Amino acid sequence: MPRVSLRQKRRINCSSSDPEEYFRISIAVPFLDDFLSQMELRFNYHKSTVSALHKLISSICASSDFEEDDFKVYAPFLDLTTLSSKLNLWMNQWQNKEEPSSALETLAFCRQS
């Protein structure tokens, strides 16, 4: 006589005759869902931090308006009272030069000068 339980504990009750489909429904999909939600949770703060740095790339810097709120994350490292004048100097530096289009190119230029 097969063993019959009154209720299942800690097991997904999916009707599947194929082992691959059962694995996908019971393990893979919940794992990937949890993984994606954890990545979103962990990197949401970093996304806002990096977006403020992204505005310092010279090709983007010339076409965007700056607000102090964009750089409040970096307040311990920057003097926000002189930030606007420093950003103007940064934009003027690129007037007669080829503007880098990525953060790595900008960093390479900063190391040269």
Buried (B, 14 or more C-beta within 10 A) or exposed (E): EEEEEEEEEEEEEEEEEEEEEBEBBBEEEEEEEEEEEEEEEEEEEEEEEEEBBEBBBBBEBEEEEBEEEBBEBEEEEBEEEEBEEEBEEBBEEBEEEEBBEEEEBBEEBEEEE
